[in-house]
């Protein structure tokens, strides 16, 4: 048995160290924040040695960025790729997916350097997310899909942050506001068609 196959207590860990590191990182970053999570604690929770961790990730910066890449690589396919919903319903369904705090917002708040790889990934994700909203708004027939997509992205991010700050669920209120925005942006015949919910 090589050193690479052993965990922190000399026990054989087998394969899957990278997945355990990512899983432990996502949990700890979500529960206590990026800056409050130390590498020793991360290794303990992931049951890997520091040597193993650094073989997979050169440093914490790369680990943070990879956690964000793993979080939602296809940008909410469970909403945007649904064929059983109309485009209008897909625009509103994003408010049914609740997270304690968007990890991309959390990373941007905790990492002041705009050139940090995690900040760059968070920025790209938010732009791609808005683009998916804009495409869906266009499919729904919105008069100004770019404006509607950006409004919904801002509303969702605001609801996520406000829910965290107040420790309460603000997504129902955000969903009601979103329905007004969507219906005001769609031609009257489309917003009151089949699948309409208020």
C-alpha positions in Angstrom: 0.0 0.0 0.0 1.4 3.4 -1.0 1.3 6.6 1.1 -1.2 8.0 -1.5 -3.7 5.3 -0.6 -3.7 6.1 3.2 -5.8 8.6 5.0 -4.8 10.9 7.9 -4.7 8.0 10.4 -2.8 5.6 8.1 -5.9 3.7 7.1 -6.6 2.8 3.5 -9.0 5.3 2.0 -9.2 3.9 -1.5 -10.5 6.0 -4.4 -12.9 8.9 -4.1 -10.6 11.3 -2.2 -11.3 14.1 -4.7 -15.1 13.6 -4.3 -14.9 13.5 -0.5 -12.8 16.7 -0.5 -15.3 18.5 -2.8 -18.3 17.2 -0.8 -16.7 18.3 2.6 -15.8 21.7 1.1 -19.3 22.3 -0.2 -20.8 21.4 3.2 -18.3 23.4 5.3 -18.4 26.5 3.0 -22.2 26.5 3.1 -22.5 25.9 6.8 -19.7 28.1 8.2 -18.4 30.2 5.3 -15.3 30.0 3.1 -13.0 32.1 5.3 -13.9 30.2 8.5 -13.1 26.9 7.0 -9.5 25.8 7.6 -7.6 23.2 5.6 -7.1 21.1 8.7 -10.8 20.9 9.4 -11.5 20.2 5.7 -9.0 17.3 5.7 -10.6 15.9 8.9 -14.2 16.0 7.5 -13.1 14.6 4.1 -10.9 12.0 5.9 -7.9 12.8 3.7 -4.3 13.9 4.6 -3.2 17.4 3.7 -0.8 15.7 1.2 -3.8 14.1 -0.6 -5.7 17.3 -0.6 -2.9 19.3 -2.2 -2.3 16.5 -4.8 -5.9 17.2 -6.0 -6.0 21.0 -5.4 -2.8 23.2 -5.4 -4.5 25.5 -2.9 -7.7 26.7 -1.3 -8.4 29.1 -4.2 -8.5 26.3 -6.7 -10.7 24.3 -4.4 -13.2 27.1 -3.9 -13.4 27.6 -7.7 -13.9 23.9 -8.3 -16.7 23.8 -5.7 -18.5 26.5 -7.6 -17.9 24.7 -10.9 -19.4 21.5 -9.5 -22.4 23.3 -7.9 -24.6 23.9 -11.0 -22.6 23.3 -14.2 -25.6 23.2 -16.5 -27.5 26.2 -14.9 -30.7 24.8 -13.5 -31.5 22.2 -16.1 -34.3 20.9 -13.7 -36.1 24.2 -14.6 -34.8 25.5 -17.9 -34.8 22.2 -19.7 -38.3 21.1 -18.7 -40.5 20.5 -21.7 -43.6 20.0 -19.6 -43.7 23.7 -18.7 -44.4 26.7 -20.8 -41.6 29.3 -21.0 -43.7 31.5 -18.7 -43.9 28.7 -16.1 -40.2 28.1 -16.4 -39.5 31.7 -15.6 -41.5 31.4 -12.4 -40.3 28.0 -11.5 -36.9 29.3 -10.7 -38.4 30.8 -7.5 -39.4 27.3 -6.3 -35.8 26.3 -5.9 -34.6 27.5 -2.6 -31.0 27.5 -1.3 -29.9 28.9 2.1 -27.7 31.4 0.2 -26.6 31.2 -3.4 -23.0 29.9 -3.2 -21.9 32.3 -5.9 -23.1 35.3 -4.0 -21.5 33.9 -0.8 -18.1 33.5 -2.6 -18.3 37.0 -4.0 -19.0 38.4 -0.6 -16.2 36.5 1.2 -13.5 37.0 -1.5 -12.7 40.7 -2.1 -10.3 40.1 -5.0 -12.3 40.4 -8.3 -9.5 38.5 -10.1 -9.8 35.5 -7.8 -10.7 32.3 -9.8 -13.8 31.8 -7.7 -15.0 35.4 -8.2 -14.4 35.0 -12.0 -16.4 31.8 -12.0 -19.2 33.4 -10.0 -19.4 36.3 -12.3 -19.5 34.1 -15.4 -22.2 31.9 -13.8 -24.4 34.9 -13.0 -24.0 36.2 -16.6 -24.9 32.7 -18.0 -27.8 32.4 -15.6 -29.2 35.8 -16.8 -28.7 34.7 -20.4 -30.8 31.6 -19.8 -33.5 33.8 -18.3 -33.3 36.1 -21.3 -33.6 33.2 -23.7 -36.6 31.8 -21.8 -38.2 35.3 -21.7 -37.7 35.5 -25.5 -39.3 32.1 -25.9 -42.2 33.3 -23.8 -42.7 36.3 -26.1 -41.6 39.1 -23.8 -41.6 42.5 -25.2 -38.1 43.2 -23.8 -36.6 39.8 -22.9 -33.2 41.3 -21.9 -34.8 43.6 -19.4 -37.1 40.9 -18.0 -34.2 38.4 -17.7 -32.1 40.9 -15.8 -35.0 41.9 -13.5 -35.7 38.2 -12.6 -32.0 37.5 -12.0 -31.8 40.6 -9.7 -35.0 39.6 -7.9 -33.8 36.0 -7.3 -30.4 37.1 -6.0 -32.1 39.6 -3.8 -34.4 37.0 -2.4 -31.5 34.7 -1.7 -29.5 37.3 0.2 -32.5 38.7 2.1 -33.6 35.2 3.1 -30.1 34.6 4.6 -29.9 38.0 6.4 -33.4 37.7 7.9 -33.3 33.9 8.4 -36.7 33.6 6.8 -38.2 32.5 3.5 -38.6 35.5 1.1 -39.0 33.4 -2.1 -42.9 33.4 -2.0 -42.9 37.2 -2.0 -40.2 37.2 -4.8 -42.3 34.7 -6.8 -45.4 37.0 -6.5 -43.3 40.0 -7.7 -41.9 37.8 -10.5 -45.4 36.9 -11.7 -46.3 40.6 -12.0 -43.0 41.3 -13.9 -43.5 38.4 -16.3 -47.2 39.1 -17.0 -46.5 42.8 -17.6 -43.7 41.9 -20.0 -45.8 39.4 -22.0 -48.5 40.2 -24.5 -51.9 39.9 -22.8 -53.0 36.8 -24.7 -49.8 34.9 -23.7 -49.9 35.8 -20.0 -53.5 34.7 -19.5 -53.2 31.6 -21.7 -53.0 27.9 -20.7 -50.9 27.2 -17.6 -51.6 30.7 -16.2 -51.2 30.8 -12.4 -51.4 33.9 -10.3 
